[in-house]
């Protein structure tokens, strides 16, 4: 039954593609979340330099409001 090995490889490849398809938005959102504060500070300084600086949200309240 050599076809079983081929079937397992085929299904493994498709499951890998499916898992990557499902996890990509999670990983992309996580990576953007790491840099969003720095990006917003740079934009704030570039375009709203004369306004008083904004306050960063507390981690817990930001986490709860995003859920």
C-alpha positions, 0 to 999 in steps of 0.5 A: 500500500504505497499510496497511503504514504502519498496520501499522507503527504498530500493531506499534510501539505494541504493542512499546512496551507490551511493552517497558514491561511487561518493563522496569517491574520493572527500573526499579521495583527500581532506584528502590527500591534507591536509597532502601532504605538511608534507609528502613531507617535511619529504621525502625531509629531509630524502632523500635530506637533503644536498640539499637546501630546496624547496619552497612551492607553493603559494596557489592561483597558486597551486589552479589554476594549479590544476584546 
